[in-house]
Amino acid sequence: MHASRPRRRATSLAAVAAAATLVLTACSQGTSGTESATGSSDTLTTYTPKGSGSVDSITWNVFQGEPQTIDPFQSADYTPNMINSNMCETLLAQTPDYRIKPNLATSYANPDPMTWVYKLRGDVTFWDGSPMTADDVVWSMRHNLTDKSSFYGYLYSNVASVTKTGAGEVTVKLKKPDYLFNDELASYAGVVVQKKFYEEHGKKAGTPDVGVMCTGPYKFGKWTQGQSIKVSRYDGYWNKALPLKVKNIDFTFLTDDSAITSGLLSGQIDGTYGPPMAGLTQLRASSAGKLYSGPAPLAVTLVVANRKSAMGNADVRKALQMAIDWKGIGTHVYGGEGKPASLQTVPAVYGFAKDDLTSYADSVRTDGTAKIEEAKKLLAGVPADVKSKQISLVVPQQAETQQLGVGIKDAADKIGLNFKLDVVPATGYSNYLYDPATRGGTDLLYTQFWPNIPNPLDWLGLTAVTGGTFNQSGYTGIDGLYAKAVGTKDEGARSKLVVQMEKKLHDEMNPMFPGIELTNDVWLGSRITGAPAAFDYVYYPWAAHLTGTGK
C-alpha cells in the first residue's frame, strides 16, 4: 500500500544532474501549459479499448523487480500485488472506477453496530477443483486476525471473533463499531486462500517451490527465480463476466529502463504498468503498441519524521510547502503526469466523502507554483533559533527522487532555511521509513504513497493517526476525530468528520505535505488490449480483462 521507491527506475547520475538543472530552471521561471515535454495530456481513461480475440501467451513485466513472496498476507507493494491480484481474490472487490462491491461474498449485512454478516458465493472453486467454503473464509480471516506476520492484521484491531454461522455464511463480531472494516475486505484484509493448502505448507506458502492455492482467474504455474513467474488461465473460474482471453502470462522482473523500453518497442514484452519515464517519448511515438494513462490514488509527498526539529514549527512547515514549486516538479520531474495536490488525501480515494472533500479541496487549491516572498514573510515571525536548525531530507538514489530532492532543497535555500539533502542507496531506503534507528534525527522523508482502498479513512489511518505506518513523527492531532469517524454509521456525518480532519491537517501542514498527484500509465503492445488504465492492479484481477487485437 505504499512504495518506498518510485514506479520508474534510476538512470545515470549525469542524467539526474541534467534533469535537476531543468527542475531548478523551472522553479525559477515558472511553468505553463497543459502538456509536458513528453507530450502528456490531461486525458485519462479508466479502461483501455475492449477486444475480442484470444491470445495463447504474453509477457508482462513487473517494473519493481522480483518479489520476495507471493503470499497475499505478506504482499503490500507493486510487484507482488500486481501478480497476486490475478490469483488470490477478496471477499469484496474494488473496481477500476473506485467502487467497492461484493465479490467472493455475494452480500453483507450490518444488523447491529457490533456485527457484520457475509453471505458467500456457492459457485467458487480453488484451482484443484475443490469448493471454497465458509471454513476457508474463516481460516483466512482469522489468519489476518491472529498471525503477527500478516501485513493486514492491524485492520482487525476492532475484531473480536470470526465464526462460521452457516454453510455459506461468516459472521464477524466487533469490539466496537467499525465502519471502515467492511470496505477493507476489498484489500488483502479480505483475501481468501485454501485452508488445507496453508495448513499443509505453513510458512512455505508463497515461496517459489510452493506457490499459493486460491480462487482467482489465473493459477500459479512456475517461479523461476531471477527470471519470471508463470501463471495460466483457470478455466473453472466463477466470474464469467470477465473476458479471460489470455491463456498464459509470463511475469518478468526487468528493472533497467533501457532494457524495458527496448523490450516494449520490440514486442518481446507485451505490456507493463509504470513504463519507464525515460522511454515515454519513444513509446508514444511508436506503432508497436499504445500508451494509456488513467486515474490513480497515488501521491508523491514528504512525511514529517521529526517533530522536535524545525519541522515541529507549523510556520516553518507551511513556509517550506509554499516555497516548493510543485507544479514545476510535476511537469519536469514527473513528465507532466503529476499535478499539485490540494490535500494530503488525493481525489481518487475521496469515496463516501467525495462531495464534501471536493468542496473543501477547491477552497484551498493553489496553482502549485512557488510563493517565495509569501513564504519569507511567514518565516519572519519564526524565532531565529528555530529557523537556524538544520532540516534534513532523505531520498533514495534514483533519478526522480533525486530531482525531487534538488527541487525541494532549492526552495528551502531561497527562503533562508538551513536545509540538507541526503541521498541514500535505494535498496536500503525503506529502512528509513520503518526503522527508527536508521531514521535517527531525519526530519523529512520522501514517499510515493497509495492506500489499500478508495476510502479517505484508510488513507488517514495510515498517515496521520497514532500507529499509522506513515506517521513517523507520532502525530496525534486527529486521533479523536478519526476514532469517532470510524465508529459513525451515517455517511453524511462521517464525511463531515473527514473534512474536519483534513482541515486540521492542512492548517497545520502536518504530518504529510500535499505534494503531487500522479496518474497511472499502462503500455499495451499491438497484440493485446482491454487492461484497466486506472491504478487498480494491486487487489483486482486486471489481467482477466486482457483480450487479443487479432494482430
Backbone torsions as a table, in degrees:
resi	resn	phi	psi	omega
1	MET	NA	18.8	178.8
2	HIS	-163.5	171.7	172.5
3	ALA	-139.4	127.4	175.3
4	SER	-83.5	-8.4	178.0
5	ARG	-138.3	157.2	-174.6
6	PRO	-70.3	163.6	178.8
7	ARG	-67.3	-30.7	178.1
8	ARG	-100.3	155.9	-170.7
9	ARG	-96.4	175.3	-175.2
10	ALA	-74.1	153.4	170.2
11	THR	-118.5	-170.1	-175.1
12	SER	-68.8	158.5	178.0
13	LEU	-63.7	-32.1	177.4
14	ALA	-62.9	-41.4	178.9
15	ALA	-66.3	-37.6	177.2
16	VAL	-60.9	-46.6	-178.3
17	ALA	-61.4	-43.3	-179.8
18	ALA	-63.9	-43.3	-179.8
19	ALA	-68.0	-36.1	178.9
20	ALA	-62.3	-38.9	177.1
21	THR	-61.1	-41.0	178.0
22	LEU	-63.2	-41.9	179.7
23	VAL	-61.9	-46.3	-178.9
24	LEU	-64.5	-37.0	176.7
25	THR	-63.2	-43.2	179.4
26	ALA	-63.5	-40.5	-179.5
27	CYS	-64.0	-32.7	-178.4
28	SER	-79.6	-35.9	-171.7
29	GLN	-101.5	-13.0	-176.0
30	GLY	86.4	173.2	-179.8
31	THR	-134.4	160.2	179.8
32	SER	-154.4	166.3	176.0
33	GLY	88.1	172.2	-178.3
34	THR	-109.3	-3.9	-179.2
35	GLU	-119.2	145.8	177.8
36	SER	-94.9	179.2	178.8
37	ALA	-64.5	-21.2	-179.7
38	THR	-89.3	-4.2	176.1
39	GLY	89.7	15.0	178.3
40	SER	-69.8	147.9	178.1
41	SER	-127.8	179.9	-178.9
42	ASP	-82.6	-2.2	-176.0
43	THR	-76.2	119.8	178.4
44	LEU	-120.7	150.5	177.4
45	THR	-133.8	143.7	-179.6
46	THR	-79.1	-42.5	179.0
47	TYR	-122.6	149.5	169.4
48	THR	-83.1	163.8	-175.2
49	PRO	-56.7	143.1	177.7
50	LYS	-74.2	148.0	172.5
51	GLY	-126.4	-174.6	-179.2
52	SER	-136.4	-10.9	-175.8
53	GLY	-79.4	162.4	177.2
54	SER	-102.2	151.9	179.4
55	VAL	-133.7	133.7	-177.8
56	ASP	-71.8	-45.3	-174.2
57	SER	-153.9	140.9	174.8
58	ILE	-134.3	161.4	172.9
59	THR	-112.3	127.5	-179.9
60	TRP	-124.9	127.4	-178.4
61	ASN	-94.2	134.7	173.4
62	VAL	-99.7	115.7	-162.4
63	PHE	-69.1	-17.7	-174.8
64	GLN	-96.4	7.5	176.8
65	GLY	93.0	-172.5	-174.4
66	GLU	-70.4	134.7	177.3
67	PRO	-74.2	159.7	174.6
68	GLN	-82.7	-27.4	-179.3
69	THR	-156.3	158.7	169.6
70	ILE	-117.5	19.2	171.7
71	ASP	-70.1	117.1	-175.2
72	PRO	-61.7	-27.7	178.6
73	PHE	-67.4	-19.8	-178.9
74	GLN	-109.2	8.5	-172.4
75	SER	-105.6	117.7	179.0
76	ALA	-152.0	43.1	177.6
77	ASP	-150.7	171.1	-171.4
78	TYR	-53.8	-54.5	-171.3
79	THR	-63.9	-56.6	-178.1
80	PRO	-62.5	-38.0	-177.0
81	ASN	-71.5	-33.4	179.3
82	MET	-62.5	-32.3	177.9
83	ILE	-84.6	-50.3	-176.1
84	ASN	-60.0	-33.2	-175.4
85	SER	-60.7	-20.3	177.3
86	ASN	-93.1	-6.9	-178.3
87	MET	-111.3	-46.2	-172.8
88	CYS	-112.4	125.1	-172.5
89	GLU	-103.4	166.2	-177.1
90	THR	-117.8	161.2	-178.6
91	LEU	-62.6	-40.6	173.1
92	LEU	-115.7	161.9	-178.7
93	ALA	-126.2	142.8	171.9
94	GLN	-103.9	120.2	-171.6
95	THR	-86.2	164.6	-180.0
96	PRO	-60.1	-18.8	175.9
97	ASP	-96.6	18.2	171.7
98	TYR	63.9	41.3	169.2
99	ARG	-109.7	156.5	176.0
100	ILE	-113.3	128.0	-175.0
101	LYS	-140.4	164.8	177.2
102	PRO	-59.7	150.7	179.9
103	ASN	-140.3	-98.3	173.9
104	LEU	-69.2	-25.5	168.4
105	ALA	-93.5	128.1	-179.5
106	THR	-77.9	-26.7	-180.0
107	SER	-160.4	165.3	175.3
108	TYR	-143.1	155.0	-179.3
109	ALA	-139.6	151.2	178.9
110	ASN	-125.1	72.9	-172.8
111	PRO	-62.8	-25.2	174.2
112	ASP	-151.8	163.8	-173.9
113	PRO	-58.8	-16.8	-175.6
114	MET	-105.6	9.7	-172.5
115	THR	-139.1	135.8	168.9
116	TRP	-125.2	131.4	-178.6
117	VAL	-120.1	130.8	-176.5
118	TYR	-118.3	125.0	172.4
119	LYS	-92.6	133.2	-172.6
120	LEU	-103.5	150.9	174.7
121	ARG	-65.3	146.2	-179.9
122	GLY	-103.8	2.8	-175.4
123	ASP	-115.8	21.4	-177.0
124	VAL	-100.2	133.2	176.7
125	THR	-127.3	154.4	170.9
126	PHE	-78.9	170.8	-174.8
127	TRP	-64.3	-21.7	177.7
128	ASP	-85.1	4.8	177.0
129	GLY	91.8	-9.9	-179.7
130	SER	-76.7	146.8	-176.9
131	PRO	-73.5	147.4	169.6
132	MET	-74.4	130.0	-177.5
133	THR	-120.7	171.3	175.5
134	ALA	-62.2	-30.3	178.9
135	ASP	-63.9	-39.7	177.2
136	ASP	-64.3	-40.6	-179.5
137	VAL	-66.8	-45.3	179.0
138	VAL	-61.2	-44.7	-180.0
139	TRP	-60.8	-43.8	-177.5
140	SER	-64.3	-44.1	-179.8
141	MET	-68.7	-39.9	177.9
142	ARG	-66.4	-31.6	177.1
143	HIS	-62.3	-44.1	175.7
144	ASN	-63.9	-35.9	-178.1
145	LEU	-70.3	-39.4	-168.8
146	THR	-109.8	-25.2	-177.1
147	ASP	-80.5	114.8	-176.1
148	LYS	-66.1	-17.8	-179.9
149	SER	-84.3	-11.4	-180.0
150	SER	-68.8	131.9	-179.8
151	PHE	-67.1	-24.1	-171.8
152	TYR	-101.8	7.8	-178.2
153	GLY	-61.2	-32.8	-177.6
154	TYR	-62.4	-23.6	179.3
155	LEU	-74.2	-8.4	177.6
156	TYR	-102.0	16.6	-175.5
157	SER	-62.6	-26.0	179.2
158	ASN	-99.6	7.6	-178.3
159	VAL	-90.6	129.2	177.5
160	ALA	-93.2	-40.0	-177.6
161	SER	-159.2	155.4	173.3
162	VAL	-129.3	120.8	-175.7
163	THR	-136.5	153.1	172.4
164	LYS	-81.9	121.0	-177.9
165	THR	-118.4	14.7	177.7
166	GLY	175.8	168.8	-178.5
167	ALA	-58.2	-33.9	178.9
168	GLY	-128.6	39.1	-175.8
169	GLU	-142.2	137.9	177.4
170	VAL	-129.7	136.1	-178.3
171	THR	-119.5	132.3	176.8
172	VAL	-109.5	124.5	175.0
173	LYS	-102.4	137.1	-176.2
174	LEU	-105.1	158.1	172.6
175	LYS	-80.7	-31.0	176.4
176	LYS	-156.7	159.3	-176.8
177	PRO	-55.4	137.5	-178.7
178	ASP	-145.6	104.0	-178.1
179	TYR	-97.4	11.3	169.1
180	LEU	-97.2	-32.5	-173.1
181	PHE	-52.8	-46.0	-176.0
182	ASN	-59.9	-46.4	179.0
183	ASP	-62.8	-32.9	-178.9
184	GLU	-64.4	-15.0	178.3
185	LEU	-73.5	-1.3	170.3
186	ALA	-88.8	0.7	170.9
187	SER	-108.2	-170.1	179.3
188	TYR	-74.9	4.5	165.2
189	ALA	-65.3	-23.1	-180.0
190	GLY	-113.3	19.8	-178.9
191	VAL	-68.9	147.7	177.7
192	VAL	-122.0	123.0	175.8
193	VAL	-120.0	167.7	180.0
194	GLN	-77.9	122.0	-178.9
195	LYS	-56.3	-48.3	-176.9
196	LYS	-59.2	-42.4	-178.3
197	PHE	-64.5	-45.7	-178.1
198	TYR	-70.5	-35.1	176.8
199	GLU	-67.9	-32.4	179.7
200	GLU	-74.5	-41.3	-172.0
201	HIS	-100.4	-16.6	176.9
202	GLY	55.7	-132.2	-175.8
203	LYS	-72.5	-6.0	176.4
204	LYS	-80.4	-12.2	176.8
205	ALA	-60.2	135.0	-179.9
206	GLY	92.1	-5.4	179.6
207	THR	-85.4	165.3	-177.6
208	PRO	-57.7	-36.3	-176.2
209	ASP	-81.2	-18.5	-172.8
210	VAL	-113.0	-43.9	-178.1
211	GLY	73.4	-149.5	-178.1
212	VAL	-137.7	169.4	174.2
213	MET	-133.2	109.1	-174.4
214	CYS	-135.3	-165.7	-173.9
215	THR	-115.9	2.7	-170.2
216	GLY	-71.5	176.6	-175.1
217	PRO	-70.1	-17.2	177.2
218	TYR	-125.7	136.4	-178.4
219	LYS	-105.3	147.7	-179.7
220	PHE	-61.2	134.3	179.1
221	GLY	-113.3	-76.1	-176.6
222	LYS	-147.5	136.3	175.8
223	TRP	-111.8	107.5	174.8
224	THR	-95.7	105.1	-173.3
225	GLN	-58.6	136.4	-178.7
226	GLY	82.1	-3.0	-175.1
227	GLN	-128.7	-63.2	-174.7
228	SER	-167.9	165.7	169.5
229	ILE	-120.1	124.8	-179.8
230	LYS	-101.4	133.7	174.2
231	VAL	-127.9	155.9	179.6
232	SER	-132.8	154.3	-177.3
233	ARG	-61.4	135.8	174.8
234	TYR	-95.7	105.9	-174.4
235	ASP	-71.5	-11.0	176.1
236	GLY	-92.5	12.3	-176.0
237	TYR	-62.6	139.5	-171.4
238	TRP	-76.3	-31.6	-171.3
239	ASN	-87.6	90.9	-177.0
240	LYS	-74.9	-5.4	178.8
241	ALA	-76.5	-17.6	179.1
242	LEU	-90.8	139.2	-173.4
243	PRO	-60.1	-47.6	178.5
244	LEU	51.6	55.7	-173.8
245	LYS	-97.1	-10.0	178.4
246	VAL	-99.6	125.2	-173.9
247	LYS	-79.3	-43.5	-176.1
248	ASN	-133.6	140.6	176.9
249	ILE	-128.0	131.6	176.6
250	ASP	-109.6	108.0	179.9
251	PHE	-87.5	114.3	-179.1
252	THR	-100.6	167.7	-168.9
253	PHE	-120.8	27.8	-179.0
254	LEU	-63.4	139.3	177.8
255	THR	-123.7	-9.8	-179.3
256	ASP	-79.9	126.6	-177.9
257	ASP	-52.5	-50.2	-175.4
258	SER	-64.9	-41.9	-179.0
259	ALA	-65.4	-40.3	179.5
260	ILE	-66.2	-48.2	-179.3
261	THR	-59.6	-44.2	178.7
262	SER	-62.0	-41.8	179.5
263	GLY	-63.7	-39.1	178.4
264	LEU	-68.3	-43.9	-177.7
265	LEU	-69.0	-31.5	-178.8
266	SER	-85.0	-14.7	-177.4
267	GLY	89.4	0.1	176.5
268	GLN	-67.1	-29.7	172.0
269	ILE	-111.5	124.9	-176.4
270	ASP	-81.3	-29.0	-177.7
271	GLY	-165.7	163.3	174.7
272	THR	-164.3	147.7	164.0
273	TYR	-88.7	150.4	178.8
274	GLY	61.2	52.3	178.1
275	PRO	-61.9	156.7	-176.1
276	PRO	-58.4	132.5	178.3
277	MET	-60.9	-35.4	-179.3
278	ALA	-63.3	-20.4	-178.3
279	GLY	-104.3	4.1	-174.2
280	LEU	-62.2	-39.4	-179.4
281	THR	-62.4	-44.4	178.2
282	GLN	-64.2	-41.9	-178.2
283	LEU	-65.7	-41.1	180.0
284	ARG	-64.5	-30.8	-177.3
285	ALA	-88.0	-6.5	-172.6
286	SER	-88.8	149.0	174.1
287	SER	-95.6	6.3	-178.8
288	ALA	-77.2	-9.7	-179.3
289	GLY	174.7	-159.8	-178.5
290	LYS	-143.7	142.6	177.8
291	LEU	-101.4	129.1	178.7
292	TYR	-120.5	152.0	174.6
293	SER	-123.9	139.8	-179.7
294	GLY	-134.0	169.1	178.5
295	PRO	-66.7	157.4	-176.7
296	ALA	-153.7	146.0	173.6
297	PRO	-89.9	49.0	-173.2
298	LEU	-112.1	137.0	176.8
299	ALA	-136.6	134.4	167.2
300	VAL	-94.1	124.2	-171.2
301	THR	-150.1	170.2	175.1
302	LEU	-108.9	135.7	179.3
303	VAL	-109.0	127.4	174.7
304	VAL	-72.5	121.7	-175.4
305	ALA	-109.5	-14.9	-174.3
306	ASN	-141.3	101.0	-177.8
307	ARG	-80.7	-6.4	179.4
308	LYS	-86.9	-7.1	-178.7
309	SER	-93.8	-166.4	175.0
310	ALA	-58.7	-25.1	178.6
311	MET	-69.7	-7.7	173.7
312	GLY	-78.2	-8.7	179.5
313	ASN	-96.4	122.1	-175.4
314	ALA	-61.8	-38.0	-179.2
315	ASP	-68.4	-33.1	175.8
316	VAL	-65.5	-45.2	179.2
317	ARG	-60.8	-47.0	-177.5
318	LYS	-66.9	-36.4	179.0
319	ALA	-66.7	-41.9	178.9
320	LEU	-64.5	-44.3	177.9
321	GLN	-58.7	-40.8	-179.0
322	MET	-67.2	-32.0	-175.3
323	ALA	-83.0	-17.9	-178.1
324	ILE	-76.7	132.3	176.7
325	ASP	-86.7	79.0	-178.2
326	TRP	-64.7	-31.8	178.6
327	LYS	-65.6	-44.7	178.2
328	GLY	-63.8	-38.8	178.3
329	ILE	-64.6	-43.3	178.8
330	GLY	-61.4	-35.4	-178.5
331	THR	-78.6	-47.9	-169.6
332	HIS	-96.4	-28.5	177.5
333	VAL	-88.4	-38.5	-176.5
334	TYR	-109.1	26.2	169.7
335	GLY	58.5	29.3	-179.6
336	GLY	79.4	2.4	-177.7
337	GLU	-99.9	10.0	175.0
338	GLY	-125.6	137.2	177.0
339	LYS	-128.4	152.7	-176.9
340	PRO	-58.9	136.2	178.8
341	ALA	-90.1	144.9	177.7
342	SER	-84.0	-37.9	-176.6
343	LEU	-124.1	170.8	175.1
344	GLN	-66.8	-34.5	177.6
345	THR	-90.5	133.9	-176.2
346	VAL	-90.4	156.4	-173.1
347	PRO	-57.4	-31.1	-176.9
348	ALA	-62.6	-16.9	-179.9
349	VAL	-115.2	17.2	177.9
350	TYR	-62.3	-32.5	172.7
351	GLY	51.8	-129.1	-176.0
352	PHE	-62.1	-19.3	-178.3
353	ALA	-100.3	17.5	-171.9
354	LYS	-54.5	-49.5	-175.5
355	ASP	-63.9	-47.9	-177.6
356	ASP	-67.8	-41.9	-179.0
357	LEU	-70.2	-37.4	177.3
358	THR	-61.4	-43.3	179.3
359	SER	-62.8	-43.6	-179.8
360	TYR	-69.1	-41.7	179.6
361	ALA	-60.2	-40.8	178.5
362	ASP	-62.8	-32.4	-176.9
363	SER	-73.8	-20.1	-178.8
364	VAL	-115.7	6.0	-176.5
365	ARG	-66.3	140.1	172.1
366	THR	-123.3	175.5	178.9
367	ASP	-82.6	-4.4	176.0
368	GLY	82.5	-0.5	178.2
369	THR	-80.8	159.5	-177.9
370	ALA	-67.4	137.8	177.2
371	LYS	-117.7	71.6	-171.3
372	ILE	-62.9	-48.7	-176.4
373	GLU	-65.9	-39.2	177.4
374	GLU	-64.5	-38.6	179.0
375	ALA	-65.4	-40.5	178.7
376	LYS	-62.9	-39.6	178.6
377	LYS	-63.5	-39.8	179.4
378	LEU	-65.2	-38.9	-179.3
379	LEU	-71.9	-19.9	-176.4
380	ALA	-59.4	-28.6	-179.0
381	GLY	-90.0	0.4	-179.3
382	VAL	-84.4	131.5	178.6
383	PRO	-53.1	142.7	-175.6
384	ALA	-60.0	-36.8	-178.0
385	ASP	-68.9	-26.6	176.1
386	VAL	-77.0	-47.5	-176.2
387	LYS	-64.6	-26.7	-177.6
388	SER	-82.9	-11.7	179.9
389	LYS	-64.5	139.0	179.6
390	GLN	-71.0	135.8	175.7
391	ILE	-109.6	123.9	-178.9
392	SER	-109.2	136.0	174.4
393	LEU	-119.6	130.7	177.1
394	VAL	-110.8	130.4	175.5
395	VAL	-130.9	153.1	175.6
396	PRO	-74.0	153.6	-176.4
397	GLN	-78.9	77.5	176.7
398	GLN	-141.9	158.2	-168.8
399	ALA	-55.4	-55.8	-175.1
400	GLU	-63.6	-44.3	-175.5
401	THR	-69.1	-35.8	176.9
402	GLN	-66.5	-41.0	176.5
403	GLN	-62.8	-42.0	176.5
404	LEU	-58.6	-47.4	-179.6
405	GLY	-60.4	-41.2	178.6
406	VAL	-61.8	-42.6	179.5
407	GLY	-63.2	-39.0	-179.7
408	ILE	-71.6	-41.3	177.7
409	LYS	-62.5	-40.0	178.4
410	ASP	-59.3	-42.6	178.8
411	ALA	-63.4	-44.8	-179.7
412	ALA	-63.0	-42.0	179.5
413	ASP	-61.9	-39.6	-176.1
414	LYS	-66.8	-26.0	-179.5
415	ILE	-104.2	10.1	172.0
416	GLY	84.9	18.3	176.0
417	LEU	-83.1	150.1	177.7
418	ASN	-88.1	95.2	-167.2
419	PHE	-118.8	135.9	178.9
420	LYS	-125.3	128.6	176.8
421	LEU	-103.0	122.2	177.2
422	ASP	-110.9	126.1	177.4
423	VAL	-108.9	123.8	-176.1
424	VAL	-121.1	158.9	179.1
425	PRO	-55.0	135.5	-176.8
426	ALA	-60.5	-34.0	-176.3
427	THR	-65.0	-24.2	-178.7
428	GLY	-109.0	5.4	-173.7
429	TYR	-64.4	-35.0	-177.4
430	SER	-58.8	-24.1	177.9
431	ASN	-63.0	-31.1	177.8
432	TYR	-67.9	-30.4	179.8
433	LEU	-77.0	-37.9	-169.3
434	TYR	-111.0	-15.1	-175.9
435	ASP	-114.2	108.0	-179.2
436	PRO	-57.6	-33.6	-179.5
437	ALA	-65.6	-42.1	177.0
438	THR	-67.1	-42.6	-176.4
439	ARG	-65.6	-39.6	178.8
440	GLY	55.7	-128.2	-178.5
441	GLY	-94.9	17.0	178.2
442	THR	-54.4	136.9	-174.0
443	ASP	-94.4	-38.2	-178.3
444	LEU	-132.7	145.2	178.3
445	LEU	-128.3	144.5	171.6
446	TYR	-83.5	143.4	164.6
447	THR	-151.4	152.9	168.4
448	GLN	-111.4	112.9	-165.0
449	PHE	-114.1	141.8	168.9
450	TRP	-140.8	145.5	-176.6
451	PRO	-89.3	176.3	176.0
452	ASN	-70.4	-44.1	-170.8
453	ILE	-141.1	162.9	177.6
454	PRO	-78.9	71.3	-178.2
455	ASN	-146.2	123.1	-175.5
456	PRO	-63.1	-25.6	178.6
457	LEU	-68.6	-31.6	175.8
458	ASP	-64.8	-47.1	179.5
459	TRP	-58.8	-50.1	-177.1
460	LEU	-66.0	-37.0	179.6
461	GLY	-64.4	-30.5	179.7
462	LEU	-82.8	-29.0	-169.1
463	THR	-110.6	-22.4	-168.3
464	ALA	-137.8	11.5	-178.9
465	VAL	-120.1	148.3	179.6
466	THR	-50.1	128.4	-179.4
467	GLY	90.6	-8.2	-179.9
468	GLY	-64.9	141.3	-176.8
469	THR	-56.4	-34.1	-177.4
470	PHE	-110.2	30.1	174.3
471	ASN	-112.7	63.6	-173.2
472	GLN	-66.2	-23.6	-178.7
473	SER	-85.7	-6.0	-179.9
474	GLY	74.8	31.9	178.8
475	TYR	-60.0	136.3	-177.1
476	THR	-124.5	4.8	-168.2
477	GLY	-62.9	-23.7	-179.0
478	ILE	-116.4	11.8	-176.3
479	ASP	-54.1	-45.3	-177.9
480	GLY	-66.1	-46.3	178.7
481	LEU	-62.9	-39.3	-178.6
482	TYR	-64.2	-47.4	179.6
483	ALA	-60.4	-39.0	178.5
484	LYS	-65.4	-41.6	-178.9
485	ALA	-65.1	-45.0	-179.9
486	VAL	-59.9	-32.7	-178.7
487	GLY	-92.2	6.7	-178.4
488	THR	-98.5	121.1	-176.9
489	LYS	-76.1	-42.5	-176.2
490	ASP	-67.4	121.1	-175.8
491	GLU	-65.2	-35.7	179.0
492	GLY	-63.4	-46.0	178.6
493	ALA	-66.6	-38.1	178.8
494	ARG	-65.1	-38.6	178.9
495	SER	-61.7	-42.6	179.1
496	LYS	-62.3	-37.8	178.0
497	LEU	-66.2	-38.1	177.5
498	VAL	-61.7	-43.4	178.8
499	VAL	-63.4	-39.5	176.4
500	GLN	-58.2	-42.4	179.5
501	MET	-65.9	-46.5	-179.3
502	GLU	-62.5	-37.8	179.0
503	LYS	-64.5	-42.9	179.3
504	LYS	-63.4	-44.4	179.5
505	LEU	-63.4	-41.0	-179.3
506	HIS	-68.4	-42.8	-179.7
507	ASP	-63.6	-34.0	-179.0
508	GLU	-92.0	-13.4	-173.5
509	MET	49.6	56.7	-172.5
510	ASN	-154.9	146.6	-9.2
511	PRO	-92.7	7.2	173.9
512	MET	-125.1	148.8	172.4
513	PHE	-89.0	138.2	166.3
514	PRO	-62.1	121.8	-175.6
515	GLY	-114.2	-109.9	-176.5
516	ILE	-120.1	128.7	170.0
517	GLU	-84.4	130.1	-179.8
518	LEU	-105.3	156.9	169.7
519	THR	-98.9	174.6	179.3
520	ASN	-112.9	132.1	179.2
521	ASP	-108.1	142.9	171.9
522	VAL	-138.9	134.0	175.0
523	TRP	-105.9	129.0	176.4
524	LEU	-120.7	120.9	176.0
525	GLY	-64.7	168.4	-171.4
526	SER	-64.2	-16.5	-177.6
527	ARG	-83.4	-18.3	-171.6
528	ILE	-131.1	159.8	176.1
529	THR	-157.4	178.2	172.2
530	GLY	100.8	-18.6	-175.9
531	ALA	-64.5	146.2	172.8
532	PRO	-59.8	135.7	173.5
533	ALA	-86.8	-23.4	177.1
534	ALA	-67.5	154.9	177.2
535	PHE	-73.8	94.0	179.9
536	ASP	-148.9	34.0	-175.9
537	TYR	-102.6	8.0	-176.8
538	VAL	-97.4	-19.1	176.8
539	TYR	-138.3	-2.6	-173.8
540	TYR	-114.6	141.7	-176.9
541	PRO	-75.1	71.1	-174.2
542	TRP	-62.1	-34.5	-175.8
543	ALA	-68.2	-20.1	178.1
544	ALA	-68.1	-13.9	177.3
545	HIS	-86.0	-14.8	-176.8
546	LEU	-65.6	139.0	176.3
547	THR	-139.0	167.9	177.5
548	GLY	-87.6	154.3	177.6
549	THR	-98.7	-10.1	-176.9
550	GLY	90.1	0.6	-179.8
551	LYS	-91.7	NA	NA
